[in-house]
Amino acid sequence: MDLPLAVIAQALAAGPERRAELLRAERDRLAERISRDQVRLGMLERLAEGGLPGYEVTLGKEPEQRLVVLRAVCTPAEIGTTVAECVSRLLPVLGGTDIAWVPPLWGLYPLDLEEPMEIAVGARTPQGEGVPGLECEVLAGGLVAETTHIGPYAQLPLAYNALFSAIHERGLRPAGAPVREAYLVGPAEAPEEELTTRLIIPVQEDTA
């Protein structure tokens, strides 16, 4: 079963409850590794079938935006499930107010994916009104680099690779968090291969 020798020794020396606890921990680590490998397989299949996707990276001015958000803390491996949980909690709150929210939903992420990290999922209201039960997040306006990804969320790293490469090649650097994702076409609207996500990174000239 490819268990570490130390875990085998601990399991053999442990009582039934502790042994089960050790084995479940190894099961969870294996499941996480399988999940990561499935993501890698999906990206390798896409590269093998169509080559490196061509992402058009553009520069533009993004206006200041005020969002109402739900925050959560997770590890990089938990981003997908955590975002889904946030969306499932956010939509009922938005639907339970007289203030109509403006699509799309937004995801906000740190520049560096560390453990643990704080993320947020939110939406814009027409006049920037607050919504009871949600926090407010003001996204500063200014120069941004952006691109659009069409396909599964698990393949977003391909788009980020193109986006960060273009930022570097143009003599720019990220101007700080958060990195922004706008979910233009979401899972409730289309199959995985047609999901459409706008990726936005605030940038400034690299003076180093």
N, C-alpha and C positions, 0 to 999 in steps of 0.2 A: 504493500500500500504506500510505499515511499514515505513512511513516517520517519522523522528524525530519531536517531538512537536514544537521545535523552528523553523524548516523549514516550518511546516504547518502555524504557526503564521505569519512568514515573507511573505509567499505566499499569505495568505488571505489579508494582509495589503498592498501588493504591487500592482502596476499597471500591465497591461497586459505584457509589455516587461520584466519587472523585474521578474514577476511571471514565465514567460517562461524560463528565465535565471536560476532561482532557480531550477525549475523542471528538466531542462536539466542537471544541475550539479548533481542532485540526480540520474538521469538516468545513467550518466557516471560512478558514483560510484558503482551503482548496476551492470552495465555491467562488470566493473573490478572485482567485487566480484564473479560474475558468472564465469568469465574466470578462476579465481584462483580455484574455487570449481570444475570446469571441469577438471583441471589439477590434483587436489587431487583425484577425482573420477577415473581418468585413472590409477593413481598409485595404488589406493586401489584395482581396478579390476585386475591389473597385479599381485599384491601380493596375492589376493584371489585365482586366477587361478593357479599360478605357485610357490607361496611361494616367499621368499626373493631371488632375482636373485643372482646367484653366480658369483662374479666378481674376476678374477685373477689379483692381483696387483703385479707388478714387479718393481724392481729397476734397473736402468741402467744409462749409460752416454749419455747425449744428446749433440750433437755438437752445437756450436754457429750458429745461423741462422740470416740472414738479410732479413727482409720482407718489401714489400711496402704495406702500409696500408691506410685505411680510418678510421677516428675516429668519434665517436658520443657520446653524453651524453644522458643517459636515466635513468629511475627508474628500479628496479628489475622486476616489472611487465611488463615493455615494452621491455625486452631483445629480445624476439622472433621477434616482429615486427621491432625493430630497426636493428637487424642483417639482416633480410630479405631485408630491405631498403638499407643497406650498400652493400649487395651482388649485388642488382639490379643496384646500382651506380658503383660498383667496376668493374664488368665484362666488361661493355662497354669501360671503361678506359683501362683495360688490353688488350682488343681486338683491341684497336685503336693504339697500338704501335707495332713497329717491334720486340720488345723484347718478346720472348715467356715466359710465366710464367709456373712455375712447380707446378702441383697439389700435394697435395690438398689445398683447401682454409683453412685458419686458423682463429680462433676467440681468442681474447685476453681479459681477464677479471680480475678485481681486486679480491683479496682473500676474502674481505668482501663486500657483496652486500649492498651498502649503497644508499641513495637517496640524490642527484643524483650521478651517477658514470660514469666514462669514459670507453668505450669499444673500441675495434678496430677489423676490419676484414681485412685480407690481404693475400698475396701470396708471394712465393719465386720466384725470377728470377734466371736464370742459374748461373750467375757470381755475383749475388748480386747487379745488376744494379738498378739504380733508374728509376722511371717512372714519367714523368711530370704529375702534378696534384695529386700525391700521396706522403704521408710522408714515411720516412724510420723508421723502428723499428728493433733494434738489440736485439735478444734474447740470453742472455748469456748461454754458455754451462755449463755442470756440471751434478751432480747427480740429478736424477728425479725419482719420483714414477709415475707410469702410469697404466691405465686400459682401456678397450674398452667397450663401451656401444652399444648394438644393439637394436634399437627401437626408438620411438618418442623422439624428443628433450625435450618434456615436462616431460619425465621420467628421465632425466639426474640427478636430485637430488638423485635418488637411487644409481647411480654410484659414485657420489661425496661422499655420506655417506660412502660407502665401501672404497673409496680411502682415505679419511681423517682418518677413523678408523684404516686402515692398517698402515698409517704413524705414528699415535700415538702408536700403539702396537709395532712397531719396534724401538721405542725410537728416532724417528725423528721429525722434525717440518718443516713446509713450509719455504722456504728460501726467500720468497718474491714474489711479483707479476712480471709479470702477470701469472695467470693460463692460460693454453693453451688448445685449442680444435682443433683437426685436423679432418676435415669433409671428411672421407675416402670414404663414399658413401652418396651422398646428395639427396635432394628431387627430383632433375631432373633425378636421376638414378634409384630410387627404391621407393616402397611404404613405408609409415611411419614405419611399423614394421620391415623393413629391413635397415633402416638408420644406418650407422656405424660411430661412433665418437670415436676418441682416445683422452683421457683426460690425461693431463700431468701437474704435479706440481713439480717445483724445490724444493728440500729438503736438509736439513743438519742435523747433529746430534744435539739432544736437550741437551744442556749443563746446562739447568736450574736445 
